[in-house]
């Protein structure tokens, strides 16, 4: 506001100051982008937790699937549906892959050349002779002693299946991986194990 002499009054100066501070004040009070910023900061850790939970659930579900497949294949050995004379090692592996194909798919060469699924079928003279420890060598799975020699009628036989499940989410990798080959910095395999020991029927 101005007086009769053209000089700006105090009230006019206050109004001008308010008009100057108005845009800055509105800028600092504007919170319309807060949600977007908060989401950008929290999205990554939130999604990592979600993916880690889903992967852990899927891995444990696959482990149960492997156990069921081992029991099914062991039942066929126990009842004489599968023997050393009517089933080859490759055929056995193909049948096993079909059992776990819901979640754990085998590659085209998996039946001939194991890369994830490893199976050990052997007979023993006594139950006390059955190995009860995980075969390891230098922190990795040792498959050098694995065989496919199902016994005949009334023989003690063991079916062991191992599957290398690749862990993708780094958040859970250090906690569920159990293979640590020598010379590797960060393991990424969760070794699933399923075992069935029995005496075959007198078929």
Secondary structure, 3 states (H helix, E strand, C coil): CECCCCCECHHHHHHHHHHHHHHHHHHHHCCCCHHHHHHHHHHHHHHHHHHHHHHHHHHHHHHHHHHHHHHHHHHHHHCCCCCCCCCCHHHHHHHHHHHCCCCCCCCCCCCCCCCCEEEEEEEECCHHHCCCCCCEECCEECCCCCCECCCCCCCEEEEEEEEEEECCCHHHHHHHCCCCCCCCCCCCEEEEEEEEEEECCCC
